[in-house]
Amino acid sequence: MQVVRKELFPGVCLNYVHATKFKTGLLSVQFVTPLDEAAAAPGALLPAVLHRGTRQYPDMRALSGALDRLYGSGLSYTVRKKGENQCLGFIAGFIDDAFALDGERLLEPIAELAGEVLLDPVTEDGLFRASYVAGEKDNLIDAIRSILDDKRDYADMRLIREMCHDERYGVARLGTEEAVAALEGGALFDFYQNLLKTAHLELFYCGSAEEARVRDALLKALAPLPRGERIAPAPAVRRGAPPQPRYHTETMDVTQGKLAMGWRAATEDESAMMLANLIFGGYSNSKLFLNVREKLSLCYYASSAYHRSKGLVTVSSGIEFADYERARDEIVTQLESVRLGDFEPWELEGARSVLISAVRTREDSAGRIEENLLGQAATGIRETEEELIEKLAAVTPERVAAAAGSLTLDTVYFLTGEGETA
C-alpha cells in the first residue's frame, strides 16, 4: 500500500491511498488536538452537535435525505484518542465511483457535504441551536456513565488515569461528566471557532479517484476554513516509573474484582517490546492466558496491552476478591519469565506470526487503513507495513528478554467489593 501525504495548506494534510479493491470509498476529516482537561469535554461534544445538521440541511432527517440521494452514503462523527491527542471529526463512506450508475461521481458531493457539516452548522442568535447542544450533552453524559457499567473498561481507564494523572495521556477521551454538564453553548461555540483557526487537520481518502481530483474536491469544500496560528499535535512524552509502585484500591458494589497493572518501558526497541507483550499476555497462547487463567485459575480473564507511543504495558484482569495478592504476584512472575528469556521458540514464533498477520490485514479494510494513518499522524510513529514486518522478523529472543527487562512497575489498581479488603 502506497500512501501519498501532502500539505494542502498550512496545518492541513491530505493522506491519499489509491485503492481499487474496495467497492466503497472513504473520506475522513479529523482535527488532531492536544489532550487537556479543559478541552476534552467540548472536543467530545462538538462533532455530535455539528452532526445534527447544516444551514442547508437543518436537521438529521434532512441530512439523512441528502446522504440517501448519494446512493445511501454514510457520514458519522468520531472522537478518538491517539497518543496524547484527541482526534475529532467525520468519516464518510460512499459507493466508489467505479460502481456508480452512468459514471456518476460521488466524491465531490460527499466532500462538499462533509465541508458543510464542518463549516456551516445550524445556528441561532450566533450560537449552536440550543436544543441540539442540550440533547447531545445528555447523550455524551450517558456515554461517559456507560463506561462505569462495564467494570473492565472502567478499571482499565482508572489505571491510566492514576498512572498518568499529570500527563495528557491520563485525560479521558470524552472528558468528565461534570465538565460536560457545566459546558454552556457560548463556550462550545468559542471552542469551535478556535478549533477551526488553530487545530491541525488531517484528511484521508481511500478509493479509486485520482489524487488531483481528491485534492481539488477537498480544497473547494474546505475553502471557507479560517486559519490562524496553528497548534501542532502533542508529541508523546515518555516518563520513568516512580521509585516505588503506586497502589490504588477503589470499593464499589461489584461481584468480581478488577485488577489492573501498569509498567513503564525504558527500551527504544519497540518491535521487540511488541513481541514481548504478546508472549506475556497479548493473545490466547500467552503466559497470562495459559498459566494465570487456564492452569492456575486465578483470573476469569487476563491480558496485556502495549501502548507503543507512551512506552507503557498494562494488564487487565478479573479475579475473586480473595485472590488479589496471588493474582498480582503471579502476573509479576509471568513477566519475570519473559525478562529471563524463559520462553520456548514456539512462543516467540507464535507471537511473531500473530503480529505479522495483524499488520498485513490492515490493508483489508479502508477503515483500518484510516485508523492506522490517523495514529501515525497523531503520534509521529511513521512506518509502512513492510517496514514494520521487516523489523518484527529480525527480533531475536535476546532482544525480547531485554525489552521485557526494561519494564518497571508503576501502578497497581484494584477495584474490589464493598466490605472486602485487598
SVG drawing of the C-alpha trace seen along z (x, -y; Angstrom):
<svg xmlns="http://www.w3.org/2000/svg" viewBox="-36 -36 56 62">
<polyline fill="none" stroke="black" stroke-width="0.4" points="0.0,0.0 1.4,-3.4 0.4,-6.4 0.9,-9.9 0.9,-12.6 0.9,-16.2 0.1,-19.5 -2.7,-21.2 -2.3,-24.5 -0.8,-25.3 -1.8,-22.8 -4.0,-20.7 -2.5,-17.5 -4.0,-15.0 -3.3,-11.3 -4.1,-9.7 -4.4,-6.0 -5.2,-4.8 -7.2,-1.6 -9.3,0.2 -10.2,3.4 -12.9,1.8 -16.4,1.2 -16.8,-1.8 -14.6,-4.9 -13.7,-6.5 -13.2,-10.2 -12.2,-11.3 -11.7,-14.8 -10.0,-14.8 -8.9,-17.5 -5.9,-16.4 -5.6,-18.5 -3.5,-18.1 -5.5,-16.5 -6.1,-18.5 -8.8,-18.5 -10.4,-21.8 -10.7,-20.8 -11.7,-17.1 -15.4,-17.7 -16.1,-20.3 -13.9,-18.3 -16.1,-15.3 -19.4,-17.2 -18.6,-19.3 -18.8,-16.7 -22.1,-15.4 -23.6,-18.8 -22.2,-19.5 -23.7,-16.2 -27.2,-17.4 -27.5,-19.5 -26.2,-22.3 -27.8,-25.5 -28.9,-23.8 -29.9,-20.6 -31.0,-21.9 -31.9,-18.6 -30.9,-14.9 -33.8,-14.0 -32.8,-16.4 -29.1,-15.4 -30.0,-11.8 -32.1,-12.5 -29.1,-14.2 -27.0,-11.1 -29.7,-8.8 -29.7,-10.6 -26.0,-9.8 -26.7,-6.1 -27.2,-5.7 -23.8,-7.2 -23.0,-7.4 -21.4,-10.2 -20.6,-9.5 -18.8,-11.6 -15.8,-10.3 -14.0,-11.1 -10.8,-9.2 -7.7,-9.2 -4.4,-8.7 -1.2,-9.1 -1.6,-12.3 -4.1,-13.9 -7.9,-13.9 -8.9,-13.3 -12.4,-14.5 -14.1,-14.8 -16.2,-12.9 -15.9,-9.8 -17.9,-9.4 -18.4,-6.1 -19.8,-6.0 -20.0,-3.9 -16.8,-4.1 -17.2,-5.9 -16.3,-2.8 -19.6,-1.2 -21.9,-4.2 -24.5,-4.3 -23.9,-6.1 -20.4,-7.3 -21.8,-9.4 -19.2,-11.0 -19.8,-10.8 -16.5,-12.1 -17.2,-15.8 -20.8,-15.9 -19.6,-13.9 -16.6,-16.2 -19.0,-19.2 -21.4,-17.8 -18.6,-17.0 -17.4,-20.6 -20.9,-21.9 -21.2,-19.8 -17.9,-21.0 -18.1,-24.7 -21.8,-25.7 -23.7,-24.4 -27.2,-25.3 -27.1,-28.4 -29.5,-30.5 -28.5,-34.0 -24.9,-33.4 -24.6,-30.2 -25.3,-26.5 -29.0,-25.6 -29.7,-25.3 -31.8,-22.2 -29.1,-20.4 -26.5,-21.3 -28.7,-20.2 -29.6,-16.9 -26.1,-16.0 -24.9,-16.9 -27.3,-14.3 -26.1,-11.7 -22.5,-12.4 -23.1,-12.2 -24.9,-8.8 -21.8,-7.6 -19.5,-8.6 -21.7,-6.9 -21.8,-3.7 -18.1,-3.3 -18.9,-2.7 -21.4,0.1 -18.5,2.1 -16.3,2.6 -13.4,4.0 -13.3,0.8 -13.7,-1.3 -10.8,0.4 -8.5,0.0 -9.5,-3.7 -8.8,-4.2 -5.4,-2.6 -4.4,-5.0 -5.9,-8.0 -3.9,-7.1 -0.7,-6.1 -0.7,-9.2 -2.6,-11.6 -0.4,-14.6 0.1,-13.7 -2.0,-14.3 -2.4,-10.6 -4.3,-10.4 -7.1,-12.7 -10.3,-10.8 -11.2,-10.8 -14.8,-12.0 -14.0,-14.4 -15.8,-14.1 -19.5,-14.1 -19.1,-17.3 -17.3,-19.1 -19.9,-18.2 -22.8,-19.2 -21.1,-22.6 -20.5,-23.3 -22.6,-26.2 -23.5,-26.9 -21.4,-30.1 -18.3,-28.3 -18.8,-25.5 -19.1,-27.9 -16.0,-29.7 -14.2,-26.4 -15.4,-25.5 -14.2,-28.8 -10.9,-28.5 -10.6,-24.9 -11.2,-25.9 -8.5,-28.5 -5.8,-26.7 -6.1,-22.9 -4.1,-20.6 -6.3,-18.9 -5.7,-15.5 -7.6,-14.4 -7.8,-10.8 -9.0,-9.4 -9.1,-5.7 -10.6,-4.9 -10.1,-4.8 -10.2,-8.6 -7.0,-10.2 -5.1,-12.3 -5.6,-15.6 -9.3,-15.1 -9.4,-14.4 -7.2,-17.4 -9.4,-19.7 -12.6,-18.4 -11.2,-19.0 -9.7,-22.4 -13.1,-23.5 -15.0,-22.0 -12.6,-23.5 -12.1,-26.9 -14.0,-28.7 -11.9,-27.2 -10.3,-30.0 -6.6,-29.6 -4.6,-31.3 -1.6,-30.3 -1.6,-26.5 -1.3,-24.4 0.6,-21.2 -0.3,-17.8 1.3,-17.0 4.2,-14.5 4.1,-11.5 6.2,-12.1 7.7,-9.1 8.4,-9.1 10.1,-6.8 8.4,-4.9 8.4,-6.2 10.9,-4.8 8.2,-2.6 5.0,-1.3 1.8,-3.2 -1.2,-1.2 -4.8,-2.4 -7.9,-0.5 -11.4,-1.5 -14.5,0.0 -17.8,0.5 -20.8,2.7 -19.3,5.4 -19.3,9.2 -15.9,9.6 -12.6,7.9 -10.8,6.0 -7.0,5.9 -5.2,3.6 -1.4,3.1 0.9,0.8 4.6,0.8 6.8,-1.8 9.4,-0.6 12.8,-2.2 13.7,-0.4 13.6,-2.0 13.4,1.4 9.7,1.1 9.4,4.2 11.0,6.4 8.6,4.8 5.6,5.6 6.6,9.3 7.4,9.3 3.9,8.1 2.3,10.8 4.3,13.5 3.4,12.0 -0.3,11.5 -1.2,10.2 -3.0,13.2 -4.5,16.6 -1.2,18.5 0.4,16.0 1.7,16.8 -1.0,14.9 -3.7,16.8 -2.2,20.3 -0.8,20.1 -2.6,17.5 -6.0,18.1 -6.1,21.7 -3.5,23.6 -3.9,21.7 -7.5,20.5 -6.6,17.2 -8.3,15.0 -11.6,15.0 -9.6,13.1 -6.1,11.7 -4.5,9.9 -1.8,7.3 -1.6,4.4 1.4,2.3 0.8,-1.4 3.6,-2.0 3.7,-5.8 3.9,-6.1 6.0,-3.0 3.5,-1.5 2.4,2.1 -0.8,2.6 -2.6,5.7 -6.3,6.1 -7.7,9.0 -10.9,10.1 -10.4,12.0 -12.0,13.2 -11.5,10.6 -9.6,13.0 -7.1,13.8 -5.8,10.3 -2.3,10.9 -1.8,14.3 -3.0,13.0 -0.9,9.9 2.2,11.9 1.7,14.5 1.2,11.8 4.6,10.4 6.1,13.9 5.0,14.4 6.5,11.2 9.7,12.2 9.9,15.3 9.8,13.2 12.6,11.0 14.7,14.1 14.1,15.4 12.2,18.3 10.0,18.9 10.1,21.6 10.8,21.0 7.1,21.7 6.1,18.9 8.2,16.3 7.3,17.6 3.6,17.8 3.6,14.3 5.6,13.1 3.1,14.9 0.1,13.4 1.6,9.9 2.8,10.0 -0.6,11.4 -2.4,8.5 -0.1,6.0 -0.8,7.5 -4.6,7.4 -4.6,3.6 -4.9,3.2 -8.0,5.4 -10.3,2.5 -10.4,-1.1 -11.5,-1.8 -8.4,-0.1 -6.2,-2.0 -7.6,-5.3 -7.3,-4.3 -3.7,-3.4 -2.8,-6.5 -4.5,-8.7 -2.5,-7.1 0.7,-7.8 -0.3,-11.4 -1.1,-11.9 1.9,-10.0 4.6,-10.7 5.4,-7.0 5.6,-6.6 6.4,-3.3 5.0,-1.2 3.5,2.3 6.6,3.7 9.0,1.8 7.3,3.0 7.1,6.6 10.8,6.5 11.6,5.2 9.4,7.9 11.0,10.6 14.5,9.6 13.7,9.7 15.7,12.3 14.9,14.0 17.6,12.0 16.1,8.7 12.6,9.8 14.1,10.6 16.0,7.3 12.9,5.3 10.8,7.0 13.7,6.4 13.3,2.6 9.8,2.7 9.3,1.1 6.1,1.5 4.4,-1.9 0.8,-1.5 -1.5,1.2 -5.2,0.5 -7.7,2.8 -11.5,2.5 -13.0,4.5 -16.4,5.1 -17.9,3.4 -16.7,4.8 -13.7,6.6 -10.1,5.9 -7.1,6.0"/>
</svg>
